[in-house]
């Protein structure tokens, strides 16, 4: 059952994200994500200048007059939101937790899709598939997705991106847009190959959630650190120069591993942090992709 606070949060996200969509993202979303191609619309009489390859020979033979086939872009798309709900999402050192950032981002994407009459679905995963909601249209459906993202309590703590991708590949038979939302701290060796395979079948966009504390840890003395996904505690001396150097080196290794895995799979990435405005990151992504597509 939703608490009054949760209802207010859902309403706030709806108002905020719908305003963003109406002001900024709906048109840009439509510009960079194409439909499935051209579908037959109607036949009409041939006029000089028409491409002779579009002549409908069956209708022409029956009528005794040349007719051509008319095609229209099949605009409707299917968008799938794959959201990592592992325990590492319950972390945020600045304005919000990564899980809250994920909810707002996916709300913007969901409203952008439904504004363009596209279907939207949701898959929440940890080290198991927690929830799957098939793609549908409409505002009520989008609000349900947001509600699930905010209120859902996962059973697992770990992360299995490979399982999430395999599941959606099995569920979606037609080419779709997949937004994969995670901090991607899991070992890339476990999902690198399937990420590339999935991107050839669908259009995959990775949304990489980050927090400043994961890159730079302040020297504040002896601190107990917990691995959110395993529950293991470790005491560290953050004043130690050796520990600080090892921390920075490990952070850079993780960043480089992410870049490598996305580059090899040819997957577009949107990098967002809990400390900055995700609107800027989304806008830059849409603009960059539009330039690449020549639109």
C-alpha positions as CSV (number, residue, x, y, z in Angstrom):
1,X,0.0,0.0,0.0
2,X,1.3,3.4,-0.9
3,X,2.0,5.9,1.9
4,X,0.8,9.5,1.6
5,X,4.5,10.5,1.2
6,X,4.9,8.1,-1.7
7,X,1.8,9.4,-3.4
8,X,3.2,13.0,-3.1
9,X,6.5,11.8,-4.5
10,X,4.9,10.2,-7.5
11,X,2.8,13.3,-8.1
12,X,5.9,15.5,-7.9
13,X,7.8,13.4,-10.3
14,X,4.9,13.4,-12.7
15,X,4.5,17.2,-12.7
16,X,8.3,17.8,-13.0
17,X,8.9,15.2,-15.7
18,X,5.9,16.0,-17.8
19,X,6.9,19.7,-17.8
20,X,10.4,18.7,-19.0
21,X,8.9,16.4,-21.6
22,X,6.6,19.1,-22.9
23,X,9.2,21.8,-22.9
24,X,12.3,19.9,-24.1
25,X,12.4,16.2,-24.7
26,X,9.3,15.0,-26.6
27,X,10.4,16.5,-29.9
28,X,14.1,15.6,-29.4
29,X,13.1,12.0,-28.5
30,X,11.0,11.7,-31.7
31,X,13.9,13.1,-33.8
32,X,16.5,10.6,-32.7
33,X,14.4,7.4,-32.5
34,X,13.1,6.2,-35.8
35,X,10.1,4.0,-36.3
36,X,10.3,0.4,-37.6
37,X,10.3,1.6,-41.2
38,X,7.7,2.2,-43.8
39,X,4.3,0.5,-43.9
40,X,1.7,0.3,-46.7
41,X,-0.9,3.1,-46.4
42,X,-3.0,3.1,-49.6
43,X,-3.0,3.0,-53.4
44,X,-3.7,6.1,-55.5
45,X,-3.7,6.9,-59.3
46,X,-0.2,7.3,-60.8
47,X,0.9,10.8,-61.5
48,X,3.9,11.9,-63.6
49,X,7.0,11.9,-61.5
50,X,6.0,8.9,-59.3
51,X,8.6,6.2,-58.9
52,X,7.6,3.4,-61.2
53,X,8.9,0.9,-58.6
54,X,5.9,1.8,-56.5
55,X,3.3,0.8,-59.1
56,X,0.8,-1.7,-57.8
57,X,0.6,-4.1,-60.8
58,X,-2.4,-6.0,-59.5
59,X,-4.6,-2.9,-59.0
60,X,-3.3,-1.5,-62.3
61,X,-4.3,-4.7,-64.2
62,X,-7.8,-4.8,-62.6
63,X,-8.5,-1.1,-63.3
64,X,-6.8,-0.6,-66.6
65,X,-5.2,2.5,-65.1
66,X,-1.8,2.8,-63.4
67,X,-1.9,2.9,-59.6
68,X,1.0,3.3,-57.1
69,X,1.4,2.2,-53.6
70,X,1.7,4.9,-50.9
71,X,3.7,4.2,-47.8
72,X,3.9,6.0,-44.5
73,X,6.5,5.8,-41.7
74,X,5.5,3.4,-39.0
75,X,6.1,5.7,-36.1
76,X,5.0,3.5,-33.2
77,X,8.0,2.2,-31.2
78,X,8.4,-0.1,-28.2
79,X,10.5,1.3,-25.4
80,X,11.7,-1.0,-22.6
81,X,13.2,0.3,-19.4
82,X,15.6,-2.1,-17.8
83,X,16.3,-0.8,-14.3
84,X,18.9,-2.2,-11.9
85,X,17.4,-2.3,-8.4
86,X,20.4,-3.9,-6.7
87,X,21.5,-2.7,-3.2
88,X,24.1,-0.3,-4.7
89,X,21.3,1.9,-5.8
90,X,20.6,2.8,-2.2
91,X,23.5,5.1,-2.2
92,X,23.9,8.8,-2.7
93,X,26.2,11.3,-1.0
94,X,24.8,14.5,-2.4
95,X,21.2,15.4,-3.4
96,X,19.6,12.0,-3.9
97,X,20.1,8.2,-4.0
98,X,20.9,6.6,-7.3
99,X,17.6,4.7,-7.1
100,X,15.7,8.1,-6.9
101,X,17.8,9.4,-9.9
102,X,16.9,6.3,-11.8
103,X,13.2,6.8,-11.1
104,X,13.2,10.4,-12.3
105,X,15.2,9.6,-15.5
106,X,13.0,6.7,-16.5
107,X,9.9,8.8,-15.8
108,X,11.2,11.4,-18.3
109,X,11.9,8.7,-20.9
110,X,8.5,7.0,-20.3
111,X,6.5,10.2,-20.7
112,X,8.6,11.1,-23.8
113,X,7.6,7.8,-25.3
114,X,4.0,7.9,-24.4
115,X,3.7,11.5,-25.7
116,X,4.9,10.2,-29.0
117,X,2.3,7.4,-28.8
118,X,4.9,4.7,-28.2
119,X,4.6,1.7,-25.9
120,X,6.6,1.5,-22.7
121,X,7.4,-1.5,-20.6
122,X,9.5,-2.0,-17.4
123,X,11.9,-4.7,-16.2
124,X,13.3,-4.4,-12.7
125,X,16.2,-6.7,-12.0
126,X,18.8,-7.5,-9.3
127,X,20.5,-10.9,-9.4
128,X,17.1,-12.1,-10.5
129,X,14.2,-10.8,-12.5
130,X,12.2,-8.9,-9.9
131,X,9.3,-7.5,-12.0
132,X,8.3,-7.5,-15.7
133,X,5.6,-5.2,-17.0
134,X,4.9,-5.7,-20.7
135,X,4.9,-2.6,-22.9
136,X,1.7,-0.6,-23.2
137,X,0.5,2.9,-24.0
138,X,-1.0,5.7,-21.9
139,X,-0.5,8.0,-19.0
140,X,-2.1,5.6,-16.4
141,X,0.4,2.9,-17.5
142,X,3.3,5.3,-17.2
143,X,2.2,6.3,-13.7
144,X,2.1,2.6,-12.7
145,X,5.7,2.2,-13.9
146,X,6.8,5.2,-11.8
147,X,4.9,3.8,-8.8
148,X,6.6,0.5,-9.1
149,X,10.0,2.0,-9.4
150,X,9.6,4.1,-6.3
151,X,7.7,1.6,-4.1
152,X,9.1,-1.8,-5.2
153,X,11.1,-3.7,-2.6
154,X,13.5,-6.1,-4.4
155,X,14.3,-9.6,-3.0
156,X,17.8,-9.7,-4.4
157,X,20.8,-7.6,-3.6
158,X,23.3,-8.4,-6.3
159,X,23.3,-7.6,-10.1
160,X,22.9,-9.8,-13.1
161,X,22.8,-7.6,-16.2
162,X,23.2,-10.7,-18.5
163,X,20.0,-12.2,-17.1
164,X,18.1,-9.0,-17.7
165,X,19.3,-8.7,-21.3
166,X,18.5,-12.4,-22.0
167,X,15.1,-12.0,-20.6
168,X,14.2,-9.0,-22.7
169,X,15.6,-10.6,-25.8
170,X,13.3,-13.5,-25.3
171,X,10.3,-11.3,-24.5
172,X,10.5,-8.7,-27.3
173,X,10.3,-10.2,-30.8
174,X,10.4,-6.9,-32.7
175,X,13.2,-4.3,-32.7
176,X,12.8,-2.0,-29.7
177,X,14.6,0.8,-27.8
178,X,16.1,-0.5,-24.6
179,X,17.2,1.9,-21.9
180,X,19.5,0.0,-19.5
181,X,19.7,1.9,-16.2
182,X,22.5,0.8,-13.8
183,X,25.6,1.9,-12.1
184,X,27.4,-0.9,-14.0
185,X,29.6,-1.9,-11.1
186,X,29.1,-5.6,-11.9
187,X,31.9,-7.4,-13.6
188,X,31.7,-6.5,-17.3
189,X,32.9,-10.0,-18.2
190,X,29.6,-11.4,-17.2
191,X,27.5,-9.4,-19.7
192,X,29.8,-7.9,-22.3
193,X,29.0,-10.5,-25.1
194,X,25.2,-10.4,-24.6
195,X,25.2,-6.6,-24.5
196,X,26.7,-6.6,-28.0
197,X,24.2,-9.2,-29.2
198,X,21.3,-7.3,-27.8
199,X,22.4,-4.0,-29.4
200,X,22.4,-5.7,-32.8
201,X,18.8,-6.9,-32.2
202,X,17.6,-3.7,-30.5
203,X,18.7,-0.1,-30.0
204,X,20.4,-0.1,-26.6
205,X,21.1,3.0,-24.6
206,X,23.0,2.7,-21.3
207,X,22.3,5.1,-18.6
208,X,25.3,5.0,-16.2
209,X,24.4,6.2,-12.7
210,X,27.3,7.6,-10.6
211,X,28.0,9.4,-7.3
212,X,30.9,11.7,-6.7
213,X,32.0,9.7,-3.6
214,X,32.7,6.7,-5.9
215,X,35.4,8.8,-7.6
216,X,36.9,10.8,-4.8
217,X,36.8,9.9,-1.1
218,X,37.5,12.5,1.5
219,X,40.2,11.9,4.1
220,X,38.1,11.7,7.3
221,X,40.1,9.1,9.3
222,X,39.0,5.6,10.2
223,X,35.7,4.6,8.4
224,X,33.7,1.4,8.2
225,X,32.7,0.7,4.6
226,X,29.9,-1.7,3.7
227,X,29.5,-3.5,0.3
228,X,25.9,-2.8,-0.4
229,X,25.4,-6.0,-2.4
230,X,27.2,-8.5,-0.2
231,X,26.7,-6.8,3.2
232,X,30.5,-7.2,4.0
233,X,32.1,-4.5,6.2
234,X,35.7,-3.3,6.0
235,X,37.5,-0.8,8.2
236,X,39.7,1.6,6.2
237,X,42.0,4.5,7.2
238,X,40.9,7.2,4.7
239,X,43.8,9.4,5.8
240,X,46.3,6.8,4.4
241,X,47.9,8.0,1.2
242,X,48.4,4.4,0.1
243,X,44.6,3.7,0.5
244,X,43.7,7.0,-1.3
245,X,46.0,6.1,-4.2
246,X,44.5,2.6,-4.4
247,X,41.0,4.0,-4.2
248,X,41.6,6.4,-7.1
249,X,43.3,3.7,-9.2
250,X,40.4,1.3,-8.6
251,X,37.9,4.1,-9.5
252,X,39.7,4.8,-12.8
253,X,39.8,1.0,-13.6
254,X,36.1,0.8,-13.2
255,X,35.5,3.9,-15.4
256,X,37.8,2.5,-18.1
257,X,36.1,-0.9,-17.9
258,X,32.8,0.8,-18.5
259,X,34.0,2.8,-21.5
260,X,35.6,-0.4,-23.0
261,X,32.5,-2.5,-22.6
262,X,30.2,0.2,-24.2
263,X,32.6,0.9,-27.0
264,X,33.0,-2.8,-27.9
265,X,29.2,-3.3,-27.9
266,X,28.7,0.0,-29.8
267,X,26.2,1.1,-27.2
268,X,25.5,4.8,-26.6
269,X,26.0,5.9,-23.0
270,X,24.4,8.7,-20.9
271,X,26.5,9.3,-17.9
272,X,24.6,11.0,-15.0
273,X,25.5,11.7,-11.4
274,X,23.5,12.2,-8.2
275,X,25.2,15.7,-7.8
276,X,24.4,17.2,-11.2
277,X,21.4,18.0,-13.4
278,X,20.4,15.0,-15.5
279,X,18.5,17.3,-17.9
280,X,21.8,18.5,-19.3
281,X,23.1,15.0,-19.8
282,X,19.9,13.9,-21.6
283,X,19.9,17.1,-23.7
284,X,23.5,16.5,-24.8
285,X,22.7,12.9,-25.6
286,X,19.8,13.8,-27.8
287,X,21.7,16.5,-29.6
288,X,24.8,14.3,-30.1
289,X,22.7,11.5,-31.5
290,X,20.7,13.9,-33.8
291,X,24.0,15.2,-35.3
292,X,25.3,11.7,-35.8
293,X,22.1,10.8,-37.6
294,X,22.1,14.0,-39.6
295,X,18.8,15.3,-38.3
